[in-house]
Amino acid sequence: MNRADRIIAAVKLQIGNRSKPFTSEEAYEIVMSLQQPAVFWSMASDWPALQWTVENLSWILDEKPIRFRLGSKKTETAFPLFENHCSFLEASMMQFLSWSQGLSDAVLGPFSSYPYSEFWAYADYKYIAMLFEDKKEHFKDVVWSDFGFPGRDGKDSTLWIGTEGANTPCHLDCYGCNLVLQVQGRKRWHLFPPEDTSFLYPTRIPYEESSIFSKVNIANPDFKMFPEFIKARPHLVTLHPGQVLFIPRHWWHYVESLDPLTVSINSWIELDVDDEARVGEAITRATVCALKSVENLSSMDSWLNPTEVEATTHDVNLHYLNLAVQACLHKHKGDCSERTLRSDVSNELSFLSTAKKIKFNEDKTSSDTNAQDDDCNVKEHESRKFRIPFGDNLTPVLPRSQRNSLEECETAAHNFKDIPLTQSLPSQCYSKSICHEEHSASVESNEIPCDAPVPSTSTSPLEISTNDLLDCLVHPDVIALVTQLLLKKQSIAS
């Protein structure tokens, strides 16, 4: 047993029966009822996974090669730094740790070609089931059962490890809701409600199944190019170690690492409505692949996200669409007793799994079986009134900034590492929020004065590209409408 394993084993022995602010049943009720982001305090304070610091992980994972995404710290453009424009390398966790500590090139391996002062690195979307395939005893270090999901642990979770400046482009996840545990360092989350979708200029290029990206560079917004973004209503929260953030379904989020080293663990919770969302994703895949595949093959890398293995053929995409429709119609016709058939269809979809989509196509045992049981209760939660117990142990991420509360929270954060800095910006406009919130470290590069008028868009004619056409054809609103039309047609036919 190495040093890190001994530390984690000692923590497990100390857990005992520590009290939680909410029982697992209460936490589940809260998660299924919340319609806005919120931070749970003290629900994971005794999880062994909180010992998964980069240093300890370097001992646990030893020389295991891990893929890192790298980006320039100095890049400031109107567009986000999407993954297909990043550099990638494979290195061990020890080499990553040495690089972040500024050690000599001799121990950095592939990182020696990327000066730490110029680049950030991110090991994102790392599935613990794969990363710890020969260390399965650590699956139990992650205890999502505390939130009412029995059997859900590390094997149903994803690991995120980065340096200061590492970020995830603004996007929404098409499936489920999200629980995120902060393990090491701090991360700032910029969240936007689903109603802000049109202000975020959604796009499916680069294409990644289950993700809709925003064209706006949240860290450096260009209001001339994206004037509607000024109407967006950002909610900001800085997540500290030991805290768990809940992100509701279809909330947009841009995430950035604030400290030299950060570690997070998340789990996507499948919802009953995801059956219909899969039909929409199948329509999107078929449309995007059909139009982009006929373009110059040299452009392939520019439209397919690195998480996608390859562009699938039209026959494969139609097969995927038929399976998704079949699963959705069976759900509408039947009840929870027919979930076995739906599970079989879902498993058959796994042939299209990508690095990210695997979150909903894993082995349907233990936690997934419980998740299917949970699906049957979603509509009950939607119709039943439940008062969310906001207070010291559950903090909402509100749509308006309150100066006094913000200052108090920041002062407390200096004294207590497990108190979150929860902040949301004024809903009036995004540019004004940047000017007035001097305590926020969110977007300091914007130079638009607070009283500046909203810039108008250019009226010069532009040639319509395939991507422009796709932005209309696979816009979330259009896909939602086509999904309903297709399901109605197939329902009548069956």
Beta strands, then each sheet from edge to edge (+ up, - down):
strand 1: 38-40
strand 2: 66-72
strand 3: 87-91
strand 4: 119-127
strand 5: 158-163
strand 6: 167-173
strand 7: 177-184
strand 8: 187-192
strand 9: 202-208
strand 10: 211-214
strand 11: 235-239
strand 12: 244-247
strand 13: 252-257
strand 14: 261-269
strand 15: 394-396
strand 16: 421-424
sheet 1: 3+ 2- 4+ 5- 14+ 7- 12+ 1- 15+
sheet 2: 9+ 10- 6+ 13- 8+ 11- 16+
end
